Amino acid sequence: MTHATPSSTTASRTTIARRRAIISAGALAAAMLASGCNNAGEGALSGAAIGALGGLAIGSMTGSAGTGAAIGAISGAAVGGVIGDQNQRADRRQLHNW
């Protein structure tokens, strides 16, 4: 008769927790992307949140969740700010028929 050792049970729970975190991060990121952003500030905030969640998920798989979240937040904020700014410019052009 074989029994699971405490270390294998802990490893299994950790793997399940990581999978749940990744799925949750993906669902939240999809919801935030669907909501869109109107300006650079909103884009930076939503990009930072999405980046942090993605970085957290990737970092937790490699053993450095905090570092991954920080890198993801910074890069997400930069990309989100640019996208938000471009959306705002396009809205202004459309409003003024440029």
MOPE-V144836 format. One record per backbone hydrogen bond with DSSP energy under -0.5 kcal/mol. CO is the residue of the C=O (numbers start at 1). NH is the residue of the N-H. E is the energy in kcal/mol with one decimal. If there is no record, write none. Layout:
# MOPE-V144836
CO_NH_E ; CO_NH_E
This chain:
# MOPE-V144836
5_9_-2.2 ; 6_10_-2.3 ; 7_11_-2.1 ; 8_12_-2.1 ; 9_13_-2.2 ; 10_14_-2.3 ; 11_15_-2.2 ; 12_16_-2.2 ; 13_17_-2.4 ; 14_18_-2.3 ; 15_19_-2.3 ; 16_20_-2.4 ; 17_21_-2.2 ; 18_22_-2.4 ; 19_23_-2.5 ; 20_24_-2.6 ; 21_25_-2.6 ; 22_26_-2.4 ; 23_27_-2.3 ; 24_28_-2.4 ; 25_29_-2.6 ; 26_30_-2.3 ; 27_31_-2.0 ; 28_32_-2.4 ; 29_33_-2.5 ; 30_34_-2.0 ; 31_35_-1.2 ; 32_36_-0.9 ; 39_43_-2.5 ; 40_44_-2.6 ; 41_45_-2.2 ; 42_46_-2.7 ; 43_47_-2.6 ; 44_48_-2.4 ; 45_49_-2.2 ; 46_50_-2.6 ; 47_51_-2.8 ; 48_52_-2.6 ; 49_53_-2.2 ; 50_54_-2.6 ; 51_55_-3.0 ; 52_56_-2.6 ; 53_57_-2.4 ; 54_58_-2.5 ; 55_59_-3.2 ; 56_60_-2.4 ; 57_61_-1.0 ; 58_62_-1.1 ; 59_63_-1.1 ; 59_64_-2.2 ; 64_68_-2.1 ; 65_69_-2.4 ; 66_70_-2.2 ; 67_71_-2.5 ; 68_72_-2.5 ; 69_73_-2.4 ; 70_74_-2.2 ; 71_75_-2.4 ; 72_76_-2.5 ; 73_77_-2.3 ; 74_78_-1.9 ; 75_79_-2.4 ; 76_80_-2.9 ; 77_81_-2.3 ; 78_82_-1.8 ; 79_83_-2.4 ; 80_84_-2.7 ; 81_85_-2.3 ; 82_86_-2.4 ; 83_87_-2.3 ; 84_88_-2.3 ; 85_89_-2.4 ; 86_90_-2.2 ; 87_91_-2.2 ; 88_92_-2.2 ; 89_93_-2.5 ; 90_94_-2.2 ; 91_95_-2.3 ; 92_96_-2.3 ; 93_97_-0.6 ; 93_98_-2.2
